[in-house]
Amino acid sequence: MGLADKAKNVAQDAKGKAKEVVGDVTGNDSLRNEGKADQGKSSLKQAGENIKDAFRD
């Protein structure tokens, strides 16, 4: 996996966690759910990159 892709995935995950926390604190369910969705997308991208890396080796 490229370093840039890793950084993007980590940034998306961190952004999702932040949204989730802010949504919890403010009682904004929409923002909390959006944060969870961002984290899920990041995890899926990470898994896809890991699979690509496994086939390259």
C-alpha positions, -999 to 999 in steps of 0.1 A, spaced: 0 0 0 13 34 -8 21 58 19 -3 84 6 -32 58 6 -23 49 42 -23 85 53 -57 92 36 -72 62 53 -59 72 87 -71 107 82 -105 95 72 -107 73 102 -96 101 126 -121 124 110 -149 98 115 -139 93 151 -140 131 157 -174 134 141 -187 105 162 -175 121 194 -189 156 185 -222 139 176 -223 121 209 -215 153 229 -240 175 211 -267 148 208 -266 150 170 -274 115 158 -268 124 121 -233 136 128 -225 106 150 -238 82 123 -218 101 96 -187 96 117 -193 59 120 -198 57 83 -165 74 76 -148 50 99 -164 20 81 -153 34 47 -118 38 60 -118 2 72 -130 -12 39 -104 8 20 -77 -5 43 -88 -41 38 -88 -36 1 -53 -22 1 -42 -51 23 -56 -76 -2 -38 -59 -31 -6 -59 -11 -10 -97 -4 -13 -104 -41 18 -83 -50 40 -103 -27 
